[in-house]
């Protein structure tokens, strides 16, 4: 279920709207600093590292 945390454009949030993730390759994040910035695939190299590590060292079936 997707619920939009920013349903309306609002100058308080610098007109940022949160977009639905359509697949795991297009993850979006919000950089919060002096200005807000919507980023796509932020630090994807780190995510790929952890995905590879998880696949290599986990034993299936696993319970999380």
PDB file with SEQRES, HELIX, SHEET and CRYST1 records, atoms N, CA, C and O in Angstrom:
SEQRES   1 A   64  UNK UNK UNK UNK UNK UNK UNK UNK UNK UNK UNK UNK UNK          
SEQRES   2 A   64  UNK UNK UNK UNK UNK UNK UNK UNK UNK UNK UNK UNK UNK          
SEQRES   3 A   64  UNK UNK UNK UNK UNK UNK UNK UNK UNK UNK UNK UNK UNK          
SEQRES   4 A   64  UNK UNK UNK UNK UNK UNK UNK UNK UNK UNK UNK UNK UNK          
SEQRES   5 A   64  UNK UNK UNK UNK UNK UNK UNK UNK UNK UNK UNK UNK              
HELIX    1 AA1 UNK A   11  UNK A   13  5                                   3    
HELIX    2 AA2 UNK A   24  UNK A   26  5                                   3    
HELIX    3 AA3 UNK A   44  UNK A   57  1                                  14    
SHEET    1 AA1 2 UNK A  28  UNK A  32  0                                        
SHEET    2 AA1 2 UNK A  36  UNK A  40 -1                                        
CRYST1    1.000    1.000    1.000  90.00  90.00  90.00 P 1           1          
ATOM      1  N   UNK A   1       0.849  -1.176   0.000  1.00  0.00           N  
ATOM      2  CA  UNK A   1       0.000   0.000   0.000  1.00  0.00           C  
ATOM      3  C   UNK A   1       0.893   1.237   0.000  1.00  0.00           C  
ATOM      4  O   UNK A   1       1.852   1.317   0.768  1.00  0.00           O  
ATOM      5  N   UNK A   2       0.582   2.174  -0.842  1.00  0.00           N  
ATOM      6  CA  UNK A   2       1.347   3.409  -0.951  1.00  0.00           C  
ATOM      7  C   UNK A   2       0.506   4.561  -0.432  1.00  0.00           C  
ATOM      8  O   UNK A   2      -0.611   4.794  -0.893  1.00  0.00           O  
ATOM      9  N   UNK A   3       1.063   5.274   0.534  1.00  0.00           N  
ATOM     10  CA  UNK A   3       0.424   6.490   1.034  1.00  0.00           C  
ATOM     11  C   UNK A   3       1.420   7.620   0.815  1.00  0.00           C  
ATOM     12  O   UNK A   3       2.564   7.539   1.264  1.00  0.00           O  
ATOM     13  N   UNK A   4       0.997   8.652   0.139  1.00  0.00           N  
ATOM     14  CA  UNK A   4       1.878   9.763  -0.196  1.00  0.00           C  
ATOM     15  C   UNK A   4       2.046  10.674   1.022  1.00  0.00           C  
ATOM     16  O   UNK A   4       1.074  11.284   1.468  1.00  0.00           O  
ATOM     17  N   UNK A   5       3.277  10.776   1.574  1.00  0.00           N  
ATOM     18  CA  UNK A   5       3.497  11.641   2.731  1.00  0.00           C  
ATOM     19  C   UNK A   5       3.498  13.127   2.381  1.00  0.00           C  
ATOM     20  O   UNK A   5       3.440  13.975   3.271  1.00  0.00           O  
ATOM     21  N   UNK A   6       3.562  13.442   1.092  1.00  0.00           N  
ATOM     22  CA  UNK A   6       3.526  14.843   0.642  1.00  0.00           C  
ATOM     23  C   UNK A   6       2.448  14.982  -0.431  1.00  0.00           C  
ATOM     24  O   UNK A   6       2.771  15.211  -1.596  1.00  0.00           O  
ATOM     25  N   UNK A   7       1.181  14.847  -0.061  1.00  0.00           N  
ATOM     26  CA  UNK A   7       0.132  14.801  -1.086  1.00  0.00           C  
ATOM     27  C   UNK A   7      -0.060  16.101  -1.857  1.00  0.00           C  
ATOM     28  O   UNK A   7      -0.493  16.068  -3.009  1.00  0.00           O  
ATOM     29  N   UNK A   8       0.247  17.231  -1.259  1.00  0.00           N  
ATOM     30  CA  UNK A   8       0.059  18.516  -1.933  1.00  0.00           C  
ATOM     31  C   UNK A   8       1.393  19.239  -2.054  1.00  0.00           C  
ATOM     32  O   UNK A   8       2.259  19.123  -1.186  1.00  0.00           O  
ATOM     33  N   UNK A   9       1.545  19.982  -3.135  1.00  0.00           N  
ATOM     34  CA  UNK A   9       2.738  20.823  -3.284  1.00  0.00           C  
ATOM     35  C   UNK A   9       2.659  21.900  -2.219  1.00  0.00           C  
ATOM     36  O   UNK A   9       1.641  22.578  -2.083  1.00  0.00           O  
ATOM     37  N   UNK A  10       3.745  22.055  -1.461  1.00  0.00           N  
ATOM     38  CA  UNK A  10       3.747  22.981  -0.337  1.00  0.00           C  
ATOM     39  C   UNK A  10       5.071  23.736  -0.313  1.00  0.00           C  
ATOM     40  O   UNK A  10       6.126  23.103  -0.270  1.00  0.00           O  
ATOM     41  N   UNK A  11       5.052  25.063  -0.340  1.00  0.00           N  
ATOM     42  CA  UNK A  11       6.297  25.838  -0.296  1.00  0.00           C  
ATOM     43  C   UNK A  11       7.134  25.544   0.951  1.00  0.00           C  
ATOM     44  O   UNK A  11       8.358  25.678   0.916  1.00  0.00           O  
ATOM     45  N   UNK A  12       6.490  25.147   2.050  1.00  0.00           N  
ATOM     46  CA  UNK A  12       7.223  24.799   3.266  1.00  0.00           C  
ATOM     47  C   UNK A  12       8.201  23.659   3.000  1.00  0.00           C  
ATOM     48  O   UNK A  12       9.301  23.627   3.551  1.00  0.00           O  
ATOM     49  N   UNK A  13       7.786  22.730   2.152  1.00  0.00           N  
ATOM     50  CA  UNK A  13       8.636  21.594   1.800  1.00  0.00           C  
ATOM     51  C   UNK A  13       9.339  21.805   0.468  1.00  0.00           C  
ATOM     52  O   UNK A  13       9.733  20.843  -0.191  1.00  0.00           O  
ATOM     53  N   UNK A  14       9.497  23.055   0.074  1.00  0.00           N  
ATOM     54  CA  UNK A  14      10.184  23.451  -1.153  1.00  0.00           C  
ATOM     55  C   UNK A  14       9.610  22.737  -2.382  1.00  0.00           C  
ATOM     56  O   UNK A  14      10.331  22.394  -3.319  1.00  0.00           O  
ATOM     57  N   UNK A  15       8.303  22.527  -2.346  1.00  0.00           N  
ATOM     58  CA  UNK A  15       7.559  21.914  -3.453  1.00  0.00           C  
ATOM     59  C   UNK A  15       8.035  20.512  -3.826  1.00  0.00           C  
ATOM     60  O   UNK A  15       7.865  20.077  -4.965  1.00  0.00           O  
ATOM     61  N   UNK A  16       8.635  19.801  -2.858  1.00  0.00           N  
ATOM     62  CA  UNK A  16       9.060  18.417  -3.066  1.00  0.00           C  
ATOM     63  C   UNK A  16       7.835  17.514  -2.935  1.00  0.00           C  
ATOM     64  O   UNK A  16       7.047  17.658  -2.000  1.00  0.00           O  
ATOM     65  N   UNK A  17       7.683  16.596  -3.860  1.00  0.00           N  
ATOM     66  CA  UNK A  17       6.657  15.563  -3.726  1.00  0.00           C  
ATOM     67  C   UNK A  17       7.352  14.210  -3.712  1.00  0.00           C  
ATOM     68  O   UNK A  17       8.359  14.010  -4.391  1.00  0.00           O  
ATOM     69  N   UNK A  18       6.812  13.295  -2.939  1.00  0.00           N  
ATOM     70  CA  UNK A  18       7.397  11.974  -2.803  1.00  0.00           C  
ATOM     71  C   UNK A  18       6.807  11.078  -3.879  1.00  0.00           C  
ATOM     72  O   UNK A  18       5.595  10.868  -3.921  1.00  0.00           O  
ATOM     73  N   UNK A  19       7.660  10.549  -4.749  1.00  0.00           N  
ATOM     74  CA  UNK A  19       7.197   9.730  -5.860  1.00  0.00           C  
ATOM     75  C   UNK A  19       7.182   8.256  -5.474  1.00  0.00           C  
ATOM     76  O   UNK A  19       8.007   7.796  -4.684  1.00  0.00           O  
ATOM     77  N   UNK A  20       6.248   7.540  -6.036  1.00  0.00           N  
ATOM     78  CA  UNK A  20       6.127   6.107  -5.796  1.00  0.00           C  
ATOM     79  C   UNK A  20       7.334   5.384  -6.383  1.00  0.00           C  
ATOM     80  O   UNK A  20       7.803   5.729  -7.467  1.00  0.00           O  
ATOM     81  N   UNK A  21       7.835   4.384  -5.668  1.00  0.00           N  
ATOM     82  CA  UNK A  21       8.912   3.549  -6.183  1.00  0.00           C  
ATOM     83  C   UNK A  21       8.282   2.544  -7.132  1.00  0.00           C  
ATOM     84  O   UNK A  21       7.360   1.818  -6.757  1.00  0.00           O  
ATOM     85  N   UNK A  22       8.779   2.503  -8.355  1.00  0.00           N  
ATOM     86  CA  UNK A  22       8.202   1.607  -9.349  1.00  0.00           C  
ATOM     87  C   UNK A  22       8.951   0.285  -9.443  1.00  0.00           C  
ATOM     88  O   UNK A  22       8.383  -0.721  -9.867  1.00  0.00           O  
ATOM     89  N   UNK A  23      10.219   0.280  -9.052  1.00  0.00           N  
ATOM     90  CA  UNK A  23      11.000  -0.958  -8.997  1.00  0.00           C  
ATOM     91  C   UNK A  23      12.202  -0.713  -8.101  1.00  0.00           C  
ATOM     92  O   UNK A  23      12.495   0.427  -7.740  1.00  0.00           O  
ATOM     93  N   UNK A  24      12.895  -1.786  -7.743  1.00  0.00           N  
ATOM     94  CA  UNK A  24      14.010  -1.627  -6.803  1.00  0.00           C  
ATOM     95  C   UNK A  24      15.193  -0.890  -7.386  1.00  0.00           C  
ATOM     96  O   UNK A  24      16.068  -0.452  -6.640  1.00  0.00           O  
ATOM     97  N   UNK A  25      15.245  -0.743  -8.680  1.00  0.00           N  
ATOM     98  CA  UNK A  25      16.361  -0.045  -9.319  1.00  0.00           C  
ATOM     99  C   UNK A  25      16.174   1.465  -9.340  1.00  0.00           C  
ATOM    100  O   UNK A  25      17.104   2.193  -9.688  1.00  0.00           O  
ATOM    101  N   UNK A  26      15.006   1.944  -8.979  1.00  0.00           N  
ATOM    102  CA  UNK A  26      14.771   3.393  -9.039  1.00  0.00           C  
ATOM    103  C   UNK A  26      14.401   3.943  -7.666  1.00  0.00           C  
ATOM    104  O   UNK A  26      13.470   4.737  -7.533  1.00  0.00           O  
ATOM    105  N   UNK A  27      15.141   3.510  -6.650  1.00  0.00           N  
ATOM    106  CA  UNK A  27      14.866   3.979  -5.299  1.00  0.00           C  
ATOM    107  C   UNK A  27      15.140   5.478  -5.201  1.00  0.00           C  
ATOM    108  O   UNK A  27      16.113   5.991  -5.755  1.00  0.00           O  
ATOM    109  N   UNK A  28      14.278   6.144  -4.500  1.00  0.00           N  
ATOM    110  CA  UNK A  28      14.421   7.585  -4.323  1.00  0.00           C  
ATOM    111  C   UNK A  28      14.640   7.892  -2.851  1.00  0.00           C  
ATOM    112  O   UNK A  28      14.173   7.162  -1.976  1.00  0.00           O  
ATOM    113  N   UNK A  29      15.347   8.966  -2.591  1.00  0.00           N  
ATOM    114  CA  UNK A  29      15.572   9.384  -1.211  1.00  0.00           C  
ATOM    115  C   UNK A  29      15.526  10.905  -1.167  1.00  0.00           C  
ATOM    116  O   UNK A  29      15.548  11.583  -2.194  1.00  0.00           O  
ATOM    117  N   UNK A  30      15.461  11.408   0.044  1.00  0.00           N  
ATOM    118  CA  UNK A  30      15.387  12.848   0.239  1.00  0.00           C  
ATOM    119  C   UNK A  30      16.584  13.288   1.061  1.00  0.00           C  
ATOM    120  O   UNK A  30      16.760  12.853   2.199  1.00  0.00           O  
ATOM    121  N   UNK A  31      17.402  14.148   0.485  1.00  0.00           N  
ATOM    122  CA  UNK A  31      18.532  14.718   1.204  1.00  0.00           C  
ATOM    123  C   UNK A  31      18.028  15.962   1.928  1.00  0.00           C  
ATOM    124  O   UNK A  31      17.528  16.902   1.310  1.00  0.00           O  
ATOM    125  N   UNK A  32      18.173  15.944   3.243  1.00  0.00           N  
ATOM    126  CA  UNK A  32      17.684  17.056   4.060  1.00  0.00           C  
ATOM    127  C   UNK A  32      18.881  17.871   4.510  1.00  0.00           C  
ATOM    128  O   UNK A  32      19.710  17.395   5.286  1.00  0.00           O  
ATOM    129  N   UNK A  33      18.967  19.080   4.032  1.00  0.00           N  
ATOM    130  CA  UNK A  33      20.030  20.000   4.396  1.00  0.00           C  
ATOM    131  C   UNK A  33      19.439  21.390   4.443  1.00  0.00           C  
ATOM    132  O   UNK A  33      18.272  21.566   4.790  1.00  0.00           O  
ATOM    133  N   UNK A  34      20.237  22.366   4.099  1.00  0.00           N  
ATOM    134  CA  UNK A  34      19.697  23.720   4.022  1.00  0.00           C  
ATOM    135  C   UNK A  34      18.569  23.782   2.995  1.00  0.00           C  
ATOM    136  O   UNK A  34      17.576  24.487   3.172  1.00  0.00           O  
ATOM    137  N   UNK A  35      18.754  23.030   1.927  1.00  0.00           N  
ATOM    138  CA  UNK A  35      17.708  22.857   0.918  1.00  0.00           C  
ATOM    139  C   UNK A  35      17.369  21.376   0.841  1.00  0.00           C  
ATOM    140  O   UNK A  35      18.203  20.529   1.162  1.00  0.00           O  
ATOM    141  N   UNK A  36      16.153  21.061   0.418  1.00  0.00           N  
ATOM    142  CA  UNK A  36      15.746  19.684   0.213  1.00  0.00           C  
ATOM    143  C   UNK A  36      16.080  19.287  -1.213  1.00  0.00           C  
ATOM    144  O   UNK A  36      15.898  20.068  -2.146  1.00  0.00           O  
ATOM    145  N   UNK A  37      16.576  18.053  -1.373  1.00  0.00           N  
ATOM    146  CA  UNK A  37      16.871  17.552  -2.716  1.00  0.00           C  
ATOM    147  C   UNK A  37      16.368  16.128  -2.838  1.00  0.00           C  
ATOM    148  O   UNK A  37      16.675  15.274  -2.006  1.00  0.00           O  
ATOM    149  N   UNK A  38      15.595  15.879  -3.876  1.00  0.00           N  
ATOM    150  CA  UNK A  38      15.161  14.516  -4.174  1.00  0.00           C  
ATOM    151  C   UNK A  38      16.275  13.847  -4.972  1.00  0.00           C  
ATOM    152  O   UNK A  38      16.709  14.372  -5.997  1.00  0.00           O  
ATOM    153  N   UNK A  39      16.733  12.701  -4.506  1.00  0.00           N  
ATOM    154  CA  UNK A  39      17.825  11.984  -5.158  1.00  0.00           C  
ATOM    155  C   UNK A  39      17.323  10.645  -5.660  1.00  0.00           C  
ATOM    156  O   UNK A  39      16.428  10.043  -5.066  1.00  0.00           O  
ATOM    157  N   UNK A  40      17.898  10.188  -6.742  1.00  0.00           N  
ATOM    158  CA  UNK A  40      17.551   8.874  -7.297  1.00  0.00           C  
ATOM    159  C   UNK A  40      18.770   7.963  -7.155  1.00  0.00           C  
ATOM    160  O   UNK A  40      19.892   8.363  -7.463  1.00  0.00           O  
ATOM    161  N   UNK A  41      18.543   6.756  -6.692  1.00  0.00           N  
ATOM    162  CA  UNK A  41      19.594   5.747  -6.545  1.00  0.00           C  
ATOM    163  C   UNK A  41      20.765   6.254  -5.701  1.00  0.00           C  
ATOM    164  O   UNK A  41      21.927   6.065  -6.061  1.00  0.00           O  
ATOM    165  N   UNK A  42      20.453   6.889  -4.593  1.00  0.00           N  
ATOM    166  CA  UNK A  42      21.462   7.438  -3.691  1.00  0.00           C  
ATOM    167  C   UNK A  42      22.333   6.317  -3.145  1.00  0.00           C  
ATOM    168  O   UNK A  42      21.821   5.342  -2.594  1.00  0.00           O  
ATOM    169  N   UNK A  43      23.621   6.449  -3.291  1.00  0.00           N  
ATOM    170  CA  UNK A  43      24.607   5.480  -2.821  1.00  0.00           C  
ATOM    171  C   UNK A  43      24.311   4.061  -3.304  1.00  0.00           C  
ATOM    172  O   UNK A  43      24.409   3.104  -2.536  1.00  0.00           O  
ATOM    173  N   UNK A  44      23.958   3.935  -4.545  1.00  0.00           N  
ATOM    174  CA  UNK A  44      23.592   2.628  -5.089  1.00  0.00           C  
ATOM    175  C   UNK A  44      24.744   1.628  -5.012  1.00  0.00           C  
ATOM    176  O   UNK A  44      24.507   0.424  -4.918  1.00  0.00           O  
ATOM    177  N   UNK A  45      25.991   2.114  -5.049  1.00  0.00           N  
ATOM    178  CA  UNK A  45      27.124   1.186  -4.940  1.00  0.00           C  
ATOM    179  C   UNK A  45      27.156   0.506  -3.573  1.00  0.00           C  
ATOM    180  O   UNK A  45      27.556  -0.653  -3.471  1.00  0.00           O  
ATOM    181  N   UNK A  46      26.743   1.208  -2.527  1.00  0.00           N  
ATOM    182  CA  UNK A  46      26.683   0.605  -1.196  1.00  0.00           C  
ATOM    183  C   UNK A  46      25.558  -0.423  -1.114  1.00  0.00           C  
ATOM    184  O   UNK A  46      25.721  -1.484  -0.512  1.00  0.00           O  
ATOM    185  N   UNK A  47      24.449  -0.111  -1.706  1.00  0.00           N  
ATOM    186  CA  UNK A  47      23.317  -1.033  -1.702  1.00  0.00           C  
ATOM    187  C   UNK A  47      23.682  -2.307  -2.463  1.00  0.00           C  
ATOM    188  O   UNK A  47      23.354  -3.408  -2.023  1.00  0.00           O  
ATOM    189  N   UNK A  48      24.360  -2.161  -3.603  1.00  0.00           N  
ATOM    190  CA  UNK A  48      24.784  -3.331  -4.373  1.00  0.00           C  
ATOM    191  C   UNK A  48      25.751  -4.187  -3.570  1.00  0.00           C  
ATOM    192  O   UNK A  48      25.674  -5.415  -3.615  1.00  0.00           O  
ATOM    193  N   UNK A  49      26.666  -3.550  -2.829  1.00  0.00           N  
ATOM    194  CA  UNK A  49      27.606  -4.297  -1.989  1.00  0.00           C  
ATOM    195  C   UNK A  49      26.861  -5.162  -0.981  1.00  0.00           C  
ATOM    196  O   UNK A  49      27.152  -6.350  -0.848  1.00  0.00           O  
ATOM    197  N   UNK A  50      25.905  -4.576  -0.272  1.00  0.00           N  
ATOM    198  CA  UNK A  50      25.169  -5.325   0.745  1.00  0.00           C  
ATOM    199  C   UNK A  50      24.284  -6.405   0.121  1.00  0.00           C  
ATOM    200  O   UNK A  50      24.112  -7.476   0.704  1.00  0.00           O  
ATOM    201  N   UNK A  51      23.734  -6.141  -1.034  1.00  0.00           N  
ATOM    202  CA  UNK A  51      22.945  -7.165  -1.733  1.00  0.00           C  
ATOM    203  C   UNK A  51      23.813  -8.365  -2.094  1.00  0.00           C  
ATOM    204  O   UNK A  51      23.407  -9.511  -1.902  1.00  0.00           O  
ATOM    205  N   UNK A  52      25.019  -8.099  -2.620  1.00  0.00           N  
ATOM    206  CA  UNK A  52      25.922  -9.199  -2.981  1.00  0.00           C  
ATOM    207  C   UNK A  52      26.361  -9.971  -1.744  1.00  0.00           C  
ATOM    208  O   UNK A  52      26.408 -11.201  -1.768  1.00  0.00           O  
ATOM    209  N   UNK A  53      26.681  -9.275  -0.677  1.00  0.00           N  
ATOM    210  CA  UNK A  53      27.096  -9.922   0.564  1.00  0.00           C  
ATOM    211  C   UNK A  53      25.980 -10.807   1.116  1.00  0.00           C  
ATOM    212  O   UNK A  53      26.222 -11.935   1.546  1.00  0.00           O  
ATOM    213  N   UNK A  54      24.783 -10.293   1.098  1.00  0.00           N  
ATOM    214  CA  UNK A  54      23.623 -11.029   1.584  1.00  0.00           C  
ATOM    215  C   UNK A  54      23.414 -12.303   0.767  1.00  0.00           C  
ATOM    216  O   UNK A  54      23.192 -13.375   1.330  1.00  0.00           O  
ATOM    217  N   UNK A  55      23.486 -12.188  -0.555  1.00  0.00           N  
ATOM    218  CA  UNK A  55      23.299 -13.353  -1.419  1.00  0.00           C  
ATOM    219  C   UNK A  55      24.404 -14.392  -1.215  1.00  0.00           C  
ATOM    220  O   UNK A  55      24.147 -15.595  -1.256  1.00  0.00           O  
ATOM    221  N   UNK A  56      25.617 -13.928  -0.998  1.00  0.00           N  
ATOM    222  CA  UNK A  56      26.748 -14.843  -0.880  1.00  0.00           C  
ATOM    223  C   UNK A  56      26.750 -15.612   0.438  1.00  0.00           C  
ATOM    224  O   UNK A  56      27.084 -16.797   0.450  1.00  0.00           O  
ATOM    225  N   UNK A  57      26.385 -14.969   1.549  1.00  0.00           N  
ATOM    226  CA  UNK A  57      26.582 -15.578   2.859  1.00  0.00           C  
ATOM    227  C   UNK A  57      25.312 -16.032   3.584  1.00  0.00           C  
ATOM    228  O   UNK A  57      25.407 -16.613   4.665  1.00  0.00           O  
ATOM    229  N   UNK A  58      24.159 -15.790   3.032  1.00  0.00           N  
ATOM    230  CA  UNK A  58      22.961 -16.285   3.702  1.00  0.00           C  
ATOM    231  C   UNK A  58      22.668 -17.703   3.248  1.00  0.00           C  
ATOM    232  O   UNK A  58      22.998 -18.107   2.133  1.00  0.00           O  
ATOM    233  N   UNK A  59      22.045 -18.436   4.136  1.00  0.00           N  
ATOM    234  CA  UNK A  59      21.642 -19.800   3.813  1.00  0.00           C  
ATOM    235  C   UNK A  59      20.134 -19.852   3.803  1.00  0.00           C  
ATOM    236  O   UNK A  59      19.477 -19.478   4.774  1.00  0.00           O  
ATOM    237  N   UNK A  60      19.595 -20.316   2.698  1.00  0.00           N  
ATOM    238  CA  UNK A  60      18.153 -20.394   2.572  1.00  0.00           C  
ATOM    239  C   UNK A  60      17.692 -21.763   3.041  1.00  0.00           C  
ATOM    240  O   UNK A  60      18.451 -22.717   2.871  1.00  0.00           O  
ATOM    241  N   UNK A  61      16.547 -21.932   3.601  1.00  0.00           N  
ATOM    242  CA  UNK A  61      15.581 -20.870   3.929  1.00  0.00           C  
ATOM    243  C   UNK A  61      16.021 -20.122   5.177  1.00  0.00           C  
ATOM    244  O   UNK A  61      16.667 -20.694   6.055  1.00  0.00           O  
ATOM    245  N   UNK A  62      15.682 -18.878   5.254  1.00  0.00           N  
ATOM    246  CA  UNK A  62      16.029 -18.075   6.423  1.00  0.00           C  
ATOM    247  C   UNK A  62      14.798 -17.349   6.914  1.00  0.00           C  
ATOM    248  O   UNK A  62      13.909 -16.986   6.145  1.00  0.00           O  
ATOM    249  N   UNK A  63      14.774 -17.151   8.200  1.00  0.00           N  
ATOM    250  CA  UNK A  63      13.681 -16.411   8.831  1.00  0.00           C  
ATOM    251  C   UNK A  63      14.224 -15.089   9.323  1.00  0.00           C  
ATOM    252  O   UNK A  63      15.261 -15.032   9.984  1.00  0.00           O  
ATOM    253  N   UNK A  64      13.524 -14.045   8.999  1.00  0.00           N  
ATOM    254  CA  UNK A  64      13.967 -12.719   9.428  1.00  0.00           C  
ATOM    255  C   UNK A  64      12.940 -12.152  10.369  1.00  0.00           C  
ATOM    256  O   UNK A  64      13.103 -11.035  10.860  1.00  0.00           O  
TER     257      UNK A  64                                                      
END                                                                             
